[in-house]
Amino acid sequence: MKHYLKSITLVILILPLFMLLSCETEKDVDVNSEIREAEESEHIAIESIDTTSDKIKIGFSMDTLEEERWLKDRDMFKEAVEALGAEVEILAANGNDAIQILHAETLIDQGVDVLVVVPYNAESTAAIVDKARLSDIKVISYDRLVKNADVDLYISFDNEQVGEMQARAITELVPKGKYVYIGGADTDNNAHLFKKGVFNILQPFIDQGDITVVYDQWTKDWTPLNAFKNMEEALIANNYEIDAVIAANDATAGGVIEALDALGLAGEIPVAGQDAELAAVQRIVDGTQTMTVYKPIKTLTDTAAALAVELAKGELVIGDRTINNGKYEVPSILLEPIAITKKNIDTIIADGFHSKEDIYRQKGN
Ligand code: BGC
């Protein structure tokens, strides 16, 4: 039976590949080789969920597993869904729109009851939602909002508040001076919310003439390397005179701190990030990063899993507010983030997010 299911899945995966290959342009060649690479590196799971069981089936289409947090999201979501007696198929698209759409089609064809999506691209993922709706499958927008689409529910953290927490922590230390803002990926709605939050706090300082934002750029695909390049550019353009940096997440903060380190400036200039990644918390202990923002992933995964199962059972899920995604007011749930500095690292340890041993481990051990 398993082999039979596997063959069906392979056909589902391979058919669209043939269709794509038959009208190859240069871009298609790139996309197709990326899809092949992803298949080879097992980013496309061939193992299919058991379509004969009568368990509720949830499809989880993720953008990436690149940052540490997404591995927690993947594992904790699976655990939460299974604890509710349902099953889940998880596919991660490696930061590629075409692959994410293929994945969603695969999950829809497998007959999942609910599709949970972390969109790589806030706009183009609307196509996935439209396809799911055609098959009467409910869609949850997870952590990141899908724009201009009829998603049934959006569940995330209060991302504007994340940015506000970062800017509050840094303006307390540096109420006057030259600021650099290293944004996230322009394609991710969260990057815009984080930035909005930061500027909510910075604007009065800017208006008074106390703070000048001397550099403000998005970071393509959120990569530390692109953040490193942005930070180098910011330093050169400003004669190496920068007073504070706010980076949209810990991965980009890592790139920023490497660029500062190359000039012997790591630890000299306050830097904010968010995600409470282990490396970032270690940098806080070392004194090269000032703060991060902890988003309790388990609360997100547990809530999303419970609501996915409710939606699958046809229950009405209303959320605690609505958020306009450009098409309509999406029922939404926004969870509370927590600002973390050297003073309250214990909060993360108490929550079991990272162990004390890991945080205080000597580098290289
Ligand atoms: C998430 C962050 C994450 C970033 C890069 C954002 O949408 O909210 O937690 O660091 O994507 O993956």
Boltz pocket constraint, residues with backbone or C-beta under 6 A from the ligand:
constraints:
  - pocket:
      binder: B
      contacts: [[A, 67], [A, 69], [A, 143], [A, 144], [A, 184], [A, 188], [A, 190], [A, 191], [A, 222], [A, 248], [A, 249], [A, 250], [A, 274], [A, 275]]
      max_distance: 6.0
